[in-house]
């Protein structure tokens, strides 16, 4: 009964979302609406596929829900070309990040055809498809112009997703059961992805701590993706709290509290550490010294709780993590050493689909997979790894410059969230294949692209002219 109810809700929700998105793109020329679709679809993606398979048992039906995002993205690109009739009149001024992205993209495409690695051509193409989403969303951001209403709606949806995720976390905690027990997560993974259920909860080891405590994921694919999304939501709530009238600030406090609450329930050590690093970054760079004090107070309070009041189970969980005696921490180290050994032996790389945790990477060929930087290093060589690092580094730096120089409040907000989120994600990138967390990854890359357009306008005095017949999104 529950599975049927969930299936009906999913079908109605997705079809309504598809209808609105197609109508906006095709009939109103608002191709940017694909971004709103992604915000409302990607957080639920794995849960939607699981619920659909549990109800229908059909991989064909699942495929529709699986690839609808790519189809709509392609439709949005067609809309971009069709409604930009003067597209060839656009002035082109590439900044450093643009050039780095073009180089990274060209290198990834080249490595599909080089005779490197044991992966098949199909596996390489599938891996390339996922990789190209990063520069594609950056490109969308670089070519998007949004009015205040649309930007406000975008941030509102991000905050709504964060609050909804926390509410479901609370329900999970109260009933002592993962939402994935109802969504058919284990069945979907076994039947479609060929992954056997593991762990004490019959899902996977990701959903529990080493001491068998629950790690909650809400409607996200796993606790690690939820934890990373909390960084995006918290920085969004924070910048709106700092830039709105105090009478309206209570709602943004709720967003920040919900983000922190969800983060704690994921029990993600990397994301929890990343949260404090993000607070430190924001406080120092943006001169928010009260926030620095708050972060220090939270850190000291957490340390005091662990030492004085925490159970022995939780105390040794933290202790083993810090001393790398935790099985998961040891696993990270092993994967890092394997990846580093491959990079040293093959600095030119060993080819696409040879590292990472995507479905296109076969277990028998996989080398490493617990560090996004090393994953690119194993596959694309030292050059590919450093291009990716340079994109992140210069992207964060230029986002800070835009935040400080722009006079447009909405652009400043996007620049703030871009810099804070991308910096906060650095630690998860060291411990996971974090670009697979499509929601936070792709949305933040779009934000970086949008911010870098403002950078060009500020530092190159380049005013992009838009065709008169190009409508602004009225999300």
N, C-alpha and C positions, 0 to 999 in steps of 0.2 A: 504493500500500500504506500509506504513512504517513497520507495523507488519510483512508483508510478507518478506520485504527486511531484517529485523532483523533476521527472522527465517532462511533465506538462509545463511546469514553470520554466524550465530551460528552453523548450521549444518556443513558447510564447515570447519569452525574453529575447532570444536570439533572432527570431523572425521579425519582431518589431524593430530591433536594432538594425537589422539588415535593410528593412524597408525604409527607415528614416535616413540611413546613410546613403543608400542608392538614390533616393529622392533628392537629397541635398547635393550630391555630386553631379548627377546626370541632368537634373532639371533646373538647378539653381547655380551650378558652376562652382559650388563651394567644396572643391576637392580637398580642402584642409580638414573637412569633417571626418576624414579617415583617422585623424588623431583622436577625436572624441570616441570614435568606435573602438580604437585600440585601448583607450583608458577604461572603457566599460566592458571590454572582452578579454583582454590578456590576463587580468588577475584571476578570472574564473576558468581559463582555458582548459587546464587539465581536469578540473572538476566537471566541466561541461562534457568533455569527451568520455569521462568515466561514467557519468550518469546516463548518457546516450547509449553506451555499449551495454551497461547493466540492464537497461530497459528493452533494447532491441536485439542484442547479441549479433549485430551486423557491423562488420568492419567497413562496408560500403557506406552505410549511413554515418558512421563515425568520420569517414573521410570527408564528407560534405562539411561537417562542423570543423574538421581539422584544417581544411584548405580554404575555407571561406575568407579568412583574413588575407591570404595571398591574393585571392581573386579581387577582393575589394581594394586592396592596395594597388593592384594593376589597373583597376578602374579609376582610382584616384590619379594615377600617373597619366592615364589617357585624358582625364578631365583637365589636368594641369596643362597638357599640350594643346588640347582643343580650345580651351577658354582663354589661353594666352596667345592670341592671334599675332601679337607683335613680339613673340618670344625671341626671335632672332635679333630684335633691336635692344635686348637687355645689355647694359654695359657689364662687362666681365672684369672683375678685379679680384684675383685670387690672393687670399692671405696665406700665411704659413701653414695653418691647420688644413686649409683646403688642399694645398700641395701635398701635405703629408698623407691626407686621406686618399687622394688620387694615386699616390705611389703605393700605399698599402693595398688599395683595391686592385691596381694593375698587377701587383705581385701575387695576390691571392688567385687572380684569374690565370696568371701564367703557370702557377704551380698545379693547376688542374691538368695541364697537358705535359708537364715535364715528367720524364720516366723515373719518378722517385716514389719509394714506398711500396707497400704490398696491397694497399686499398684499391678497389676496383674503380673504374671511371665513374660509375653510377654513384658510389659512395662519395667520391670527391665532389661530384656535382651537387649532391645533397648537402654536403658540408659547406660548399661554396654558397649555396642558397641562404643558409643561415648566417654565414659571415657577411654577405652583402647587405643584409638588413641594416647593419650598423651604418655604413656610409649612405645607404638609401634614406634612412630617417634623418641623418645629418643633412643630406641634400634637401629633404622636404623642409627642414627647419630653415635652411639658408634661403629658401624661396617662398617663405610664408610671411604674409603681412596680416596681422590680426588686429581688430579693434579692441577697445577696452572691454566691451561686453563679452566677446569671445574668450579673451584671456581670463577674465573673471570666472567664466563658466568652466574653463579648463581646470583652473586651480580648485574650484568648488567640487568638481568631480573627483579630483585626486583626494581631497579631504573627505569626501563622502565615502570613497572606497576604504580609506583608513578607519573611519568610524564603524562602517559595516563589518570590516574584518575583526575589529576588536569586539564588537557585540557577539559575533559568532564564536570568538574565542572564549568569551564569558560563558556562553551556553555550553560549549565543549567542556569547560572546566567544571561547571556545575553538575553535569551528568556523567563526568568521568569517561567520556568517549570521544574519539576523534570524529570529526565530520566525515572523514574519508571512509569510515566504517559504513556510512549510509550511502555514500556516492558511488561505491563500487570501484574504488581506487585499485585495490589488489587484483580484482578480476580483470580490469582493463589492462593493468601492467603485465599480467601473466599472459592474457590472450593476444594482445596487440603488440606489446613490446618484448614479450618473451622473458620477463623478469619475474622470478619466483618470489612469493611473499616471504618476508623475513621478519625477525624481531618478535617480541612478546605480544605485540598488538596485531600481528598478521598483516602489516603494511610494508614497512622497510625499516632498517635500523636508523634512518634519518629521523623517524618520528619518536625516538626515545633517547634518553641520556644513557650513559654507561651504567647508571644505577637503576635503569628501567623506569625512570620518571617520564611522564608524558611531555613531548615537545609538540606544540600545537601549530597548525598551518592555516587554520581558518579555511577559506575557499581557495587558497593558493596551492600550487603544486606540491610544495613541501615547506617545512619550517624555515629553511634557509632563504627561500625566495620571499616569504613574508617578512623575515627579518630585514632583508635588504630594502624592501619597499617601505619599511618604517623610516628609513633614513630620508627618503624622498618626501614622505608625508610630514615628518617632523620639521624639516627645513621649510616646507611650504607653509605649515601652520605658524612657524616662528616669524617668517618675513611678513606675513599678513598681520600678525600680532604687533610687530614693531612699526608697521606702516599705516595702521588704521586708527581711528578714534578709539580711545580707551573704553567708551561705552559699548563698542561692538567687539571688544577683545575676548570676551568670555568664550565665544564659539571657537576661537583659534586655540585657546587654552585647552579646550576639550579635545581638539585634534591632536595637539602635542601630547596630552595625557594618554589618549587612545593609542597613539603610536608607540609611546614608551611602554604602555601596558602590554601591547601585542609583542613588542620586542622581548620583554621579560618572559612571556609565555612560550616563545620559540626556543629559549635556552640556547641560543646561538652565541658561542663565545666570541667568534670573529666579529659578528655584527654588533655585539654588546661593546666590545673594545672599539669598534669603528665608530659607534655612537659617541663615546667619550672623545675620541680623536676629532670627530667632526665638531663637537662643541668647542674643543680647544682651538681648532682652526677658525671657526666662526668668530670666537671671542677675540683672538689675536688679530686676525686680518681685518675684521670689521670693527675693531676697537669696542667690542661689547664686553667690558670688563666685569659687569655684574653677572653676565652669563658664564664667564670664566670662574667666578666665585661659586656660582650654582653648580657647575660641573665638578669642581673640586669638592664641594659639600656632598654631592651625590656619590662621588667615588669614595670619599672617606666613610660615608654612612654605609655604603655597601661593604667595604672592607671590615668595618666594625661589626656589621651583622654577621659576616662569614666567620669572624674570629670568635665572637661572643655568643651568638644566638643560633647560628645555623646548626642543622643536624649534622651528625658525623658523616652521613652520606653525601650531603651537599658540600661540606668542608673538604672532604677528600676528592670530590669531583673537581673543585677549583684548584686544589693543591696539585693533583695529578696533571691537570691541564697546564699549569704554570711551569711544572718541572718536566713536561713532555713524557709523563708516564701513562697518560691517558691513551687508550688504544687508538682513538681517532687522531690525536696529535701525532702519535707515532706513524700512523698511516699517511698523514700529510708529509712527514719527513721522508718516508720511503719513496713516495711519489715524486717529491722534489728531487731527490738524489737520482732517481731513474731518469727524470727529464733532463737534469743538468748533465748527466753522463752522456745522454744522447746528443745534447747540444755541443758539448766539447768534442765528441767524436765526429759529429756531422754539423759543423757550423753553418752549412748551406741549407740545413733542414732535411727532413726525410719525407716530405710530401703531405698533402692534405689528407684529412680523415685518419690520421695516425696517432692522434692524442685528443684527450678531452672525453666528456661524458655524454656526447650527443648520440642519438640512435644510429647515425650513419657511421660511427666509429666501432668497428668490431672488436670484441674483447681480446681476441687472439693477436691482434696487431697493435693494440693500444699501448702507448708509452707515456707514462705520467698521466696527469689529468686533474690534479688538485691545486693548480696554480695557473690563472689565466695568462699571465705573462710567459710562463714556461711552456704552456700549451702552444702558443704562437711560435715560440722559439724552436720547439721540437719540429713543428710542421713547416714554418716559413723561414727558419734559420734565424741567425742573429739579426740580420737586417729587418726581417718582419717583426721580431720582438721589439727592437728599438724604435721602429716606426710607430708601433702601437703605444709604447711608453711616451714617445714624443707627442703623439696626438693628445694623450691624456694631460701631460704636463703643460704644454702650450695652451691647450683648450681651457684648462682651469685658470691659468695665468691671465689669459685674455678675457675670460669671463669676469675676473676680478677687476680688470681695467674698465670694462663696460659698466659694471656696478658702480664704480666710483665716479665715472665721467658722465654717464647718460643723464639727461634731464627728464626722461620719460619714466614715470614710476613703474609702469607695467614691465617695461624692458628691464629695469633694475631688479624687479622681483624675479623675473626669469633668470637673469644673470646670477643672482644670489643663490637660487635653488640649484642651478647648474653647478656652480663652483662648490657649494657645500655638499651636494649629493655625490658628485664625482670624486671629491676628496674623501668623503666618508666611505665610498665603495672600494678605496684602494686596499684596505685590509681584507675584505672578503675576496677581492681579486687574487690575493696571495694564497687563499686557502680553498678556493673553489673555481669551477668553470663558470664564473659569475655572469658572463655575457649571455648565458642561457636563461637568466631571469629576465624574460622578455619585457615584462611590464616596466620595471625600473630602468632597465638597460636602454630600451628603445625610446622611451619617453625622455630620458635624460639626454640621449644623443640628439633628439629633435630640439630640445631646449638649447643645447650647445650650438647647433646650427643657427637657430633663431638669434641667439646672443651674438654670434660671430658676424651676422649681417649688420647688427648695430655697431659692432666693432669697425667694420669697413666704413660705415657712414661717419663714425666719429673720427677715425684716423686717416681715412682717404678722401673725406668730403665727397663720398660717393652716394648720391641720392638715387635710389632705384625708382624708376618710373613704372607704374603699373598701367596696363591697358585700361581704358575707361569702362570697358564692358566687363571688367573682372569684379565680381561681387565680393564683398567681405563676408566672412562666415558670421552668421547670426545664430550661433549655437543655442 
